[in-house]
Amino acid sequence: MAGADDPTVVATSSASPRADRWRLATRTLHFADGPAVMGILNVTPDSFSDGGRFDRVDAAVEQAFRLEQEGAAILDIGGESTRPGAPVVSVDDELRRVMPVIERLVGRLTIPISIDTSKARVAREATAAGAEIINDVTGLEGDPKMLGTAIESQAGICAMHMRGNPRAMQLDTRYDDVVGQTLAYLQLRRDAIERAGIDPERVCLDPGIGFGKTHEQTFEMLRRVDRYLSLGRPVLIGHSRKGFLARLTGDPQRDRTAATVGVALACAARGVQMIRVHDVAATCEALRGFAIAGGCGEVAAVAAAERASRPETRRQERSG
């Protein structure tokens, strides 16, 4: 992946204003009053945290509605585990896992559906069925047809940094400057995606927390997470329940919800636009309290207070 493995490549463009919206296929998400929460729905038998819990369609659909009720602004559905060492899943198997769930949810779920895939055919069929986001851990580089699929779908696009692939990503975690090099990669992918014809307002970027990085590198990326905002596109952070959080709990077997929420609040304070988590209720409740107390700034505090005084409203608008 261009820029990801070259220690001499650093981001060179001047900082852009922080992005405050993300255009999807039929609506726009807004971030002026704090981050949106992306709820994770893995319909896999082997994901690192919840594999096998929602691999039946009925269980997955029930969980989707639960995550929406808990406050998720986006539902991210994945049919292939990206944990370190995870085996490759065929296109047909991935489609068999995700499509029945998407088809049951479209038209019933009020929040947008994201398809977490690196396969163009899966993305094409999911967006044709009504998914509004393509979330690709390979930065739209893993499948040569993905970029064309993304352009055709008019979906929102999330491009992530990952060195190699999930099978081998932890074998080479050498960086001279992990933040500078991941930032440079995302800058290159942003520019390539937009030159290909994707509207800049449809592009989101993800530095790939825990994907081919050591725990120490992950901590450094989180401490300097505001650097990624200089790319002028919404930034997604996906840290939920990951192994580096066991360093904070001191016990690999201990529940990581509190640590996950703590990192989410730190990201919110730095201006991150989207946070991808399993524990939606805990994260949303903490973010509401954080915002209303001024943690995301005065504008967000006023908006949070107004929302608290009336029925829940979603931060999105339809766009035709």
C-alpha positions as CSV (number, residue, x, y, z in Angstrom):
1,M,0.0,0.0,0.0
2,A,1.5,3.3,-1.1
3,G,3.0,5.3,1.7
4,A,2.2,2.8,4.4
5,D,5.6,1.1,4.4
6,D,8.0,3.9,3.4
7,P,9.5,5.7,6.4
8,T,10.5,8.6,4.2
9,V,6.9,9.4,3.2
10,V,5.2,12.0,5.4
11,A,2.1,14.1,5.0
12,T,3.0,17.4,3.4
13,S,-0.3,19.2,2.6
14,S,-1.4,22.0,4.9
15,A,-4.1,21.3,7.4
16,S,-7.7,21.5,6.2
17,P,-10.6,22.6,8.4
18,R,-12.2,19.9,10.6
19,A,-14.9,18.1,8.7
20,D,-18.4,18.6,10.2
21,R,-20.5,16.3,7.9
22,W,-20.4,13.1,5.9
23,R,-22.6,12.6,2.8
24,L,-24.1,9.1,2.4
25,A,-26.3,7.7,-0.4
26,T,-29.6,9.3,0.9
27,R,-28.7,11.4,3.9
28,T,-26.0,13.5,5.5
29,L,-24.5,12.9,9.0
30,H,-23.5,16.0,11.0
31,F,-20.8,16.2,13.7
32,A,-20.9,19.8,14.9
33,D,-22.2,18.7,18.3
34,G,-20.0,15.7,19.0
35,P,-19.1,12.3,17.5
36,A,-21.5,9.8,16.0
37,V,-21.4,6.3,17.3
38,M,-21.1,3.4,14.8
39,G,-22.5,0.2,16.3
40,I,-20.8,-3.0,15.4
41,L,-22.8,-6.1,14.2
42,N,-20.5,-9.0,13.4
43,V,-22.5,-11.8,11.7
44,T,-19.5,-14.1,11.9
45,P,-18.6,-17.2,13.8
46,D,-15.1,-16.1,14.7
47,S,-14.8,-12.4,15.3
48,F,-12.4,-11.7,18.2
49,S,-15.0,-10.3,20.7
50,D,-18.5,-11.4,19.7
51,G,-18.0,-14.2,17.1
52,G,-20.9,-16.6,17.0
53,R,-23.3,-14.4,19.0
54,F,-25.1,-12.9,16.0
55,D,-24.4,-15.4,13.1
56,R,-28.1,-16.4,13.0
57,V,-30.3,-13.9,11.0
58,D,-32.9,-13.5,13.7
59,A,-30.3,-12.8,16.4
60,A,-28.5,-10.3,14.1
61,V,-31.7,-8.5,13.3
62,E,-32.7,-8.3,17.0
63,Q,-29.2,-6.9,17.9
64,A,-29.5,-4.3,15.1
65,F,-32.6,-2.9,16.5
66,R,-31.1,-3.0,20.0
67,L,-28.1,-1.0,18.9
68,E,-30.3,1.6,17.2
69,Q,-32.4,1.9,20.3
70,E,-29.3,2.4,22.4
71,G,-28.2,5.4,20.3
72,A,-26.1,4.2,17.4
73,A,-26.1,6.6,14.5
74,I,-24.8,4.0,12.1
75,L,-25.0,0.2,12.0
76,D,-21.8,-1.5,10.6
77,I,-22.5,-5.1,9.4
78,G,-19.5,-7.4,8.8
79,G,-19.4,-10.9,7.5
80,E,-15.6,-11.6,7.7
81,S,-13.5,-11.4,10.8
82,T,-10.5,-9.0,10.6
83,R,-8.9,-10.2,13.8
84,P,-5.1,-11.0,13.6
85,G,-4.7,-14.3,11.8
86,A,-8.3,-14.6,10.7
87,P,-8.9,-16.9,7.7
88,V,-10.1,-15.6,4.4
89,V,-13.8,-15.9,3.8
90,S,-15.1,-16.5,0.2
91,V,-17.3,-14.0,-1.5
92,D,-20.2,-16.4,-1.5
93,D,-19.9,-17.2,2.2
94,E,-19.7,-13.5,3.1
95,L,-22.8,-12.7,1.0
96,R,-24.7,-15.6,2.7
97,R,-23.9,-14.1,6.1
98,V,-24.6,-10.4,5.4
99,M,-27.3,-10.2,2.8
100,P,-30.2,-11.8,4.6
101,V,-29.6,-9.4,7.5
102,I,-29.4,-6.3,5.3
103,E,-32.5,-7.3,3.5
104,R,-34.4,-7.7,6.7
105,L,-33.3,-4.4,8.0
106,V,-33.6,-2.0,5.0
107,G,-36.8,0.0,5.3
108,R,-37.2,-0.9,8.9
109,L,-34.1,0.5,10.5
110,T,-34.0,4.3,10.6
111,I,-30.2,4.6,10.8
112,P,-27.9,4.0,7.8
113,I,-26.4,0.6,7.3
114,S,-22.7,0.3,6.6
115,I,-21.2,-2.8,5.0
116,D,-17.8,-3.8,6.4
117,T,-16.1,-5.5,3.5
118,S,-13.0,-5.4,1.3
119,K,-14.8,-7.3,-1.5
120,A,-16.3,-5.3,-4.4
121,R,-19.1,-7.8,-5.1
122,V,-20.2,-7.8,-1.5
123,A,-20.2,-4.0,-1.4
124,R,-22.1,-3.9,-4.7
125,E,-24.8,-6.2,-3.6
126,A,-25.1,-4.7,-0.1
127,T,-25.4,-1.1,-1.5
128,A,-27.9,-2.3,-4.1
129,A,-30.0,-3.7,-1.3
130,G,-29.8,-0.4,0.6
131,A,-26.6,-0.1,2.6
132,E,-25.3,3.5,2.5
133,I,-21.7,3.1,3.5
134,I,-18.8,1.0,2.3
135,N,-16.3,0.5,5.2
136,D,-13.1,-1.1,3.7
137,V,-10.2,-2.0,6.0
138,T,-7.9,-2.2,2.9
139,G,-8.4,1.5,2.0
140,L,-10.2,0.4,-1.2
141,E,-7.0,-1.3,-2.4
142,G,-7.8,-4.9,-1.6
143,D,-10.1,-5.5,-4.6
144,P,-9.3,-3.8,-7.9
145,K,-13.0,-3.4,-8.6
146,M,-13.8,-1.7,-5.3
147,L,-13.2,1.8,-6.4
148,G,-15.5,1.5,-9.3
149,T,-18.1,-0.1,-7.1
150,A,-17.8,2.8,-4.7
151,I,-18.2,5.4,-7.4
152,E,-21.3,3.7,-8.9
153,S,-23.0,3.2,-5.5
154,Q,-22.8,6.9,-4.4
155,A,-22.3,5.5,-0.9
156,G,-20.3,7.0,1.9
157,I,-16.7,5.6,1.8
158,C,-14.5,4.8,4.8
159,A,-10.9,4.0,3.9
160,M,-8.7,2.5,6.6
161,H,-4.9,2.1,7.0
162,M,-3.7,-1.4,7.4
163,R,-0.2,-2.8,6.6
164,G,-0.7,-6.1,4.7
165,N,-3.8,-8.1,5.6
166,P,-5.3,-9.5,8.7
167,R,-3.5,-12.8,8.2
168,A,-0.1,-11.2,8.4
169,M,-0.6,-7.6,9.6
170,Q,1.1,-8.2,13.0
171,L,4.3,-9.7,11.5
172,D,5.7,-6.3,10.5
173,T,4.9,-3.5,12.9
174,R,8.1,-1.4,12.2
175,Y,7.5,2.3,11.8
176,D,9.9,5.2,12.2
177,D,6.9,7.5,12.9
178,V,3.6,5.6,13.2
179,V,1.4,8.7,13.2
180,G,3.3,10.5,10.3
181,Q,3.3,7.4,8.2
182,T,-0.3,6.4,8.7
183,L,-1.3,10.0,8.1
184,A,0.7,10.1,4.9
185,Y,-1.0,6.9,3.7
186,L,-4.5,8.3,4.4
187,Q,-3.6,11.5,2.6
188,L,-2.5,9.5,-0.5
189,R,-5.7,7.3,-0.4
190,R,-7.9,10.4,0.1
191,D,-6.4,12.0,-2.9
192,A,-6.5,8.9,-5.1
193,I,-10.1,8.1,-4.2
194,E,-11.2,11.7,-4.9
195,R,-9.3,11.9,-8.2
196,A,-11.1,8.8,-9.3
197,G,-14.4,10.7,-9.0
198,I,-15.7,10.2,-5.4
199,D,-17.1,13.4,-3.9
200,P,-14.8,14.5,-1.1
201,E,-17.9,14.9,1.2
202,R,-18.5,11.2,0.9
203,V,-15.0,10.2,2.1
204,C,-14.2,9.2,5.7
205,L,-10.7,8.0,6.9
206,D,-9.7,5.5,9.6
207,P,-6.1,5.3,10.9
208,G,-6.6,1.6,11.7
209,I,-6.2,1.3,15.5
210,G,-4.7,-2.1,16.3
211,F,-4.3,-3.1,12.6
212,G,-0.6,-3.9,12.2
213,K,0.5,-1.8,15.2
214,T,2.0,-2.6,18.5
215,H,0.2,-1.6,21.7
216,E,2.7,1.3,22.2
217,Q,2.1,2.5,18.7
218,T,-1.6,2.4,19.2
219,F,-1.3,4.5,22.4
220,E,0.8,7.0,20.5
221,M,-1.8,7.2,17.7
222,L,-4.5,7.9,20.2
223,R,-2.5,10.5,22.0
224,R,-2.0,12.3,18.7
225,V,-5.4,11.5,17.1
226,D,-6.1,15.1,16.4
227,R,-3.4,15.0,13.7
228,Y,-5.7,12.9,11.5
229,L,-8.3,15.7,11.6
230,S,-6.0,17.8,9.5
231,L,-6.9,15.7,6.5
232,G,-10.2,17.6,6.3
233,R,-12.4,14.4,6.2
234,P,-14.3,12.7,9.0
235,V,-12.2,10.4,11.1
236,L,-13.4,7.1,12.4
237,I,-11.7,5.4,15.4
238,G,-12.3,1.7,16.0
239,H,-10.7,0.7,19.3
240,S,-13.6,-1.2,20.9
241,R,-12.6,-4.1,23.2
242,K,-9.2,-4.5,21.4
243,G,-6.2,-6.2,22.9
244,F,-4.3,-3.0,23.8
245,L,-7.0,-2.2,26.3
246,A,-6.1,-5.2,28.3
247,R,-2.9,-3.3,29.2
248,L,-5.2,-0.8,30.9
249,T,-7.2,-3.3,32.8
250,G,-4.2,-5.4,33.8
251,D,-6.1,-8.6,33.0
252,P,-6.7,-10.0,29.4
253,Q,-9.9,-11.7,30.6
254,R,-11.4,-8.6,32.3
255,D,-14.3,-6.8,30.6
256,R,-13.0,-3.9,28.5
257,T,-16.2,-1.8,28.3
258,A,-15.0,0.9,30.7
259,A,-11.6,1.2,29.0
260,T,-13.3,1.4,25.6
261,V,-15.6,4.2,26.9
262,G,-12.6,6.1,28.3
263,V,-10.8,6.1,25.0
264,A,-14.0,7.2,23.3
265,L,-14.3,10.2,25.6
266,A,-10.7,11.2,24.9
267,C,-11.3,10.9,21.1
268,A,-14.5,13.1,21.5
269,A,-12.5,15.7,23.4
270,R,-10.0,15.9,20.5
271,G,-12.7,16.3,17.9
272,V,-12.9,12.8,16.3
273,Q,-16.2,12.6,14.3
274,M,-17.0,8.9,14.6
275,I,-16.4,6.1,17.1
276,R,-17.0,2.5,16.3
277,V,-17.9,0.3,19.2
278,H,-19.7,-2.9,20.4
279,D,-21.0,-1.4,23.6
280,V,-23.3,1.3,22.2
281,A,-25.4,2.1,25.2
282,A,-22.5,2.7,27.6
283,T,-20.6,4.7,25.0
284,C,-23.6,6.9,24.0
285,E,-24.6,7.6,27.6
286,A,-21.0,8.6,28.5
287,L,-20.8,10.8,25.4
288,R,-24.1,12.5,26.3
289,G,-22.8,13.3,29.8
290,F,-19.5,14.4,28.5
291,A,-21.0,16.7,25.9
292,I,-23.6,18.3,28.3
293,A,-20.8,19.0,30.7
294,G,-18.9,20.9,28.0
295,G,-16.4,18.2,27.1
296,C,-17.0,18.7,23.3
297,G,-17.2,22.5,23.5
298,E,-19.9,25.1,24.2
299,V,-21.9,24.5,21.0
300,A,-22.1,20.8,21.7
301,A,-23.0,21.4,25.3
302,V,-26.0,23.5,24.3
303,A,-27.1,21.0,21.7
304,A,-26.8,18.1,24.2
305,A,-28.9,20.0,26.7
306,E,-31.5,20.7,24.1
307,R,-31.6,17.0,23.1
308,A,-31.9,16.0,26.7
309,S,-35.1,18.1,27.1
310,R,-36.9,16.6,24.2
311,P,-37.4,13.1,22.5
312,E,-34.3,11.7,20.9
313,T,-33.6,13.0,17.4
314,R,-31.1,11.7,14.9
315,R,-28.3,13.8,13.6
316,Q,-29.0,13.2,9.9
317,E,-30.9,14.7,7.1
318,R,-32.3,13.1,4.0
319,S,-30.8,14.2,0.7
320,G,-33.1,12.8,-1.9
